[in-house]
Amino acid sequence: MEKRLVKLSKFLSLVLRHKPEEIGIRLNDGGWVEISDLLAACGRHGIKLSGADLDEVVVSNDKKRFAISEDRLSIRASQGHSLEVALGYEPAAPPDLLYHGTAERFLTSIHQRGLVKGRRQHVHLSTTVETALNVGGRHGKPVALTVNAARMHEDSMAFYLSANGVWLTEVVPPSYLIFP
């Protein structure tokens, strides 16, 4: 993705996941904001973002971080919010194994506490080791942890599949983790 689009994508992640107040917008309960309001707020804050730019960021984002409503009037982040939003994802049966990418330096804490959501609404899990390692690499030497999702699901722990294919859950206790 072109540098300018990467910068816009990071900015959109900030305002649609964490700090909409930075540009004076409000997300509704589902995390949506009208595209016209978003574009106007960006303009008022000196951020050049056109409808065409927004479409390009959404389409070209390899992680599919953003979703546009069916009527094409609103946008939201698909997951990763530190704000309380009701994403409306229905519980779903996960694959038997899922993966979580982290940095090696966090392993001691994860052995003790498991995977916790921290400031986000959910723990994020992927279907491939490769994706997990890419995510973990953003924070240091990457490690992919294997999650026994089938057993968690059997034990009545809920999973949700986000619009961009990321699996979400509240917590992964250490007993469901397989460490490398």
C-alpha positions in Angstrom: 0.0 0.0 0.0 1.2 3.5 -0.9 2.8 5.5 2.0 0.0 8.0 2.0 -2.7 5.3 2.2 -0.8 3.5 5.0 -0.8 6.8 7.0 -4.5 7.3 6.4 -5.2 3.7 7.4 -3.3 4.2 10.7 -5.2 7.4 11.3 -8.5 5.7 10.6 -7.6 2.9 13.0 -6.9 5.5 15.7 -10.2 7.4 15.3 -12.5 4.4 14.5 -11.0 2.1 17.2 -9.7 4.3 20.0 -10.1 8.1 19.8 -13.0 9.4 17.7 -12.9 12.6 19.8 -9.5 13.4 18.2 -11.5 14.8 15.3 -14.8 15.4 17.0 -16.8 12.4 15.8 -19.0 10.0 17.7 -19.4 6.4 17.0 -22.8 4.8 17.4 -23.3 1.8 19.7 -22.2 -0.5 16.9 -19.0 1.5 16.2 -20.3 3.0 13.0 -20.0 6.7 11.9 -21.5 8.2 8.8 -18.9 8.6 6.1 -20.0 12.2 5.4 -19.5 13.1 9.1 -16.0 11.4 9.1 -14.9 13.2 5.9 -16.2 16.6 7.2 -14.4 16.1 10.5 -11.2 15.2 8.8 -11.4 18.3 6.7 -12.0 20.5 9.8 -8.8 19.0 11.3 -6.7 19.5 8.2 -6.7 15.9 7.1 -7.1 15.5 3.4 -9.4 12.5 2.9 -11.8 12.2 0.0 -14.5 9.5 -0.5 -12.2 8.0 -3.2 -9.3 7.9 -0.7 -11.5 6.2 1.9 -12.6 3.6 -0.6 -9.0 2.9 -1.6 -7.9 2.5 2.0 -10.8 0.1 2.8 -10.2 -2.0 -0.3 -6.4 -2.0 -0.3 -6.0 -2.7 3.5 -4.5 -6.2 3.6 -6.0 -6.8 7.0 -9.4 -5.7 6.1 -9.6 -3.5 9.2 -12.6 -1.5 8.1 -16.1 -2.3 7.0 -18.5 -0.1 5.0 -22.2 -0.6 5.6 -24.4 -2.2 3.0 -26.0 1.2 2.2 -22.4 2.6 1.8 -23.3 5.5 4.2 -21.3 4.4 7.2 -17.9 3.0 8.2 -16.4 1.2 11.2 -13.4 -0.7 12.3 -14.0 -4.5 12.1 -12.5 -5.2 15.5 -9.7 -4.0 17.8 -11.6 -1.3 19.6 -10.5 0.0 23.0 -13.9 1.7 23.2 -17.0 -0.2 24.2 -18.9 -1.0 21.0 -21.4 -3.7 20.2 -20.1 -5.2 17.0 -23.1 -7.5 16.7 -21.1 -10.6 15.8 -22.9 -13.8 16.6 -21.2 -16.6 18.5 -19.6 -19.1 16.1 -18.0 -22.5 16.4 -14.2 -22.0 15.8 -11.8 -24.2 14.0 -10.1 -26.8 16.3 -6.9 -24.8 16.6 -6.4 -21.0 16.4 -3.2 -19.0 16.8 -2.1 -15.9 18.7 0.9 -13.9 17.8 2.9 -12.2 20.5 6.4 -11.2 21.4 8.7 -13.6 23.2 9.2 -11.2 26.1 5.5 -11.6 27.0 5.6 -15.4 27.5 6.2 -15.4 31.2 3.1 -13.3 31.8 1.1 -15.4 29.4 2.1 -18.6 31.1 0.7 -17.1 34.3 -2.4 -15.2 33.1 -3.2 -16.6 29.7 -4.2 -14.3 26.9 -6.1 -11.3 28.2 -7.8 -8.6 26.1 -6.0 -5.7 27.9 -7.4 -2.4 26.7 -9.3 -4.0 23.8 -12.7 -5.7 23.8 -11.4 -9.1 22.8 -8.4 -11.3 22.4 -7.6 -11.6 18.6 -6.8 -15.0 17.1 -5.9 -16.1 13.6 -6.3 -19.3 11.6 -2.7 -19.4 10.5 0.7 -19.5 12.2 2.0 -17.1 9.5 -0.5 -14.4 10.4 0.1 -14.9 14.1 3.9 -14.5 13.6 3.3 -11.3 11.5 1.2 -9.9 14.3 3.7 -10.9 17.0 6.6 -9.4 15.0 5.2 -5.9 15.6 6.1 -6.1 19.3 9.5 -7.9 19.3 10.8 -11.4 18.5 7.6 -13.1 17.3 6.1 -16.3 18.8 2.9 -18.0 17.7 0.9 -19.7 20.4 -1.5 -22.4 19.6 -5.0 -22.1 21.1 -7.1 -25.3 21.7 -10.2 -23.5 20.5 -12.2 -26.7 20.1 -11.8 -27.5 23.8 -12.6 -23.9 24.8 -15.7 -24.1 22.8 -16.7 -27.4 24.3 -16.2 -25.7 27.7 -18.8 -23.0 26.7 -16.4 -20.2 26.0 -17.7 -17.9 23.2 -16.0 -17.2 20.0 -16.9 -14.6 17.4 -15.7 -14.3 13.8 -15.1 -10.7 12.7 -16.0 -9.3 9.3 -12.3 -9.6 8.3 -11.7 -13.2 9.4 -10.2 -12.5 12.8 -11.5 -14.8 15.6 -12.4 -13.0 18.8 -12.9 -14.2 22.4 -12.8 -12.7 25.9 -9.9 -14.5 27.3 -7.7 -17.6 26.7 -6.7 -19.2 30.1 -3.2 -20.8 30.1 -4.6 -24.3 30.2 -5.9 -23.9 26.6 -2.6 -22.7 25.2 0.2 -24.8 23.6 3.5 -23.0 23.9 6.3 -23.5 21.4 
